[in-house]
Amino acid sequence: MIIGKVSGSASPARAKIGRDVAARLDADPAVRRAKVETAQMYTVPGFFDDAECDMLIQMIDSNSRPSTLLASSEDPEYRTSHSSDLYRWDESIWAIDQRIAALLGIPGDHGETLQGQRYAVNQQFRAHCDYFHETSDYWPKMQETGGQRTWTAMAYLNDVPEGGATWFPRAGIRFKPKRGLLVVWNNMAADGAPNYDTLHEGMRVLEGMKYIVTKWFREEPWIRDIIPTYTSPGIENAN
C-alpha cells in the first residue's frame, strides 16, 4: 500500500485494461457504477453469500498477523489491522478467485493472492493508494512480479454496527460495510497512469468487528510458474 501522492507514467496497455474492464462491468446487470467523476468505481451487492462470508471469516481468524506496509510510516496508528493470505490452491479460494477474475474479465494469473483483513474496535487503515510508486526502491521487484496494480476488488464479509467505512476523500464517496458487498475500482486513470483520486481510507471501527477480503490485479501475470494440482487446504506464505 502506498502513502501519499506518487508519480507514475501513462501506459497505453494499462489504459486498455481499464477500458476493457469498465466495458464489461457496465454491461453486467448485476453491477452498479458508482456516481463519481474522477475514478472508475463499481459495486456488486450480494456477491458473496452467507456461507462464503462465514468460511472466509473463519479462515482469516485462523491465520491472521499484524498488517504491514510496503512503504514505511512514522505513524504507529497508520495501519493497525490484522491480515491473512488465503491459500490460493484451496478449492474454495480458487473458486472465489476465478469468480472475481471472470467478473472483471482479467486473466486469473494476473491476480495476487486473496488477502483477508480483520479490524477490531479502534483499528483502522489511514488514507493510502493501492498502486505502486514507480520511482521507489521496490518498483524493480514489482516489475518482476507482474508490474503495476490495475484493479482492486474488495468485499465486506459482515455488517459493522458503527464505523469501518471505506472512504475515498478525493473521489467524494464512502462505502459502509455490508455483508457480501463487493466494491471494485480502477487504480489507474484514463491514460493508464496511477490515479491519485483513488486515495482511500479504512475508517476506524467504533463498534463490532470488520472483516474484508481484497484481490489486487497486476498489469501482467503475477503467477509465472506452473499451477499445482489441489492437494489439501493450507495457508500460503505472505508475499
BAMI-927280 format. One record per residue (C-alpha): x, y, z. Coordinates in steps of 0.25 Angstrom, whole numbers, plus 5000, padded with zeros to 4 digits. Layout:
XYZ;...
This chain:
500050005000;500550144997;500550265005;500350404999;500350454985;501350384976;501750394962;501550294951;501650284936;500450274926;500250134919;499450104907;499449954912;498849994925;497850094919;497349984910;497149894922;496350004929;495450024917;495249874915;494949844929;493949964930;493249924918;493049784923;492549834937;491649944930;490949824922;490749744934;489349764940;489749714954;490849824955;490549974959;491450084955;491750184966;491450324963;492850384963;493450464952;494950444956;495150294956;494450164951;493750104963;492649994964;491949914974;491249774973;490249754984;490249614990;491449564982;491749464994;490649385001;490549365016;491349225015;492449285007;492549405017;492549315029;493649225022;494549345019;494449405033;494849265039;496049255030;496449405034;496349375049;497149245047;498349315042;498449465044;499649545046;499849695049;499749765035;500949825029;501249945019;502049935007;502550085009;502950125023;502150215032;502550285045;501150285050;500950155059;499450175057;499450175041;499050035039;498649955051;497849835045;498249695044;498349615031;498349475025;498849425012;497849325008;498349195002;498149204987;498049064983;496949024993;495748984985;494849094991;495849204990;496149164976;494649174972;494549314978;495849354971;495249314958;493949374960;494549514963;495449504951;494349464942;493449574947;494549674942;495049594930;496449594935;497249464934;497349394947;498849384947;498949544948;498249534962;499049544975;498749444986;497449474992;497649555005;496749555017;496749675027;496149685041;495949815048;495549815063;495049935071;495950055069;496749995057;496850065044;497650085031;497950235029;497850295015;498650215004;498650174990;498750024985;499650054973;501150054973;502150174973;502950154960;504150234965;504250154978;505350054982;504349944982;503849974968;504849884961;504349764969;502949794966;503249794951;503849654953;502449604959;501449664949;501749814949;500749914953;499449884961;498249924952;496849884958;496549854973;495349764977;494949774992;493849704999;493149725012;492949595020;492049655031;491249775035;491949865045;491049935055;491750065055;493050115047;493950045038;493450105025;494350115013;494550265010;495050314997;495250465001;495750514987;494650444979;493650484989;492950354993;492850265005;492450115005;491850055018;492149915021;491049825017;491149675017;491449615003;491649744996;492849754986;493449884983;494349894970;495150014965;496250044955;497550094961;497950154948;497450284941;496950284927;498350294921;498850174929;499650264940;499350244955;498150314959;498250394972;496750414973;496750264977;497350304991;496450235001;496450205016;495950085024;495250175035;495350145050;494350035055;493550085066;492749965070;492849815066;493849755057;494049775042;494549665032;494849685018;495549615006;496349684996;496849644982;497849724974;498149704960;499449734952;499649784938;500449664935;500349524941;500649514955;500849364955;501949314946;502149174950;501249044947;499949044955;500048924964;498848824966;498048834978;498448744990;498048795003;497548925010;498649015016;499149155017;500249215007;501349305012;501249455011;501849514998;
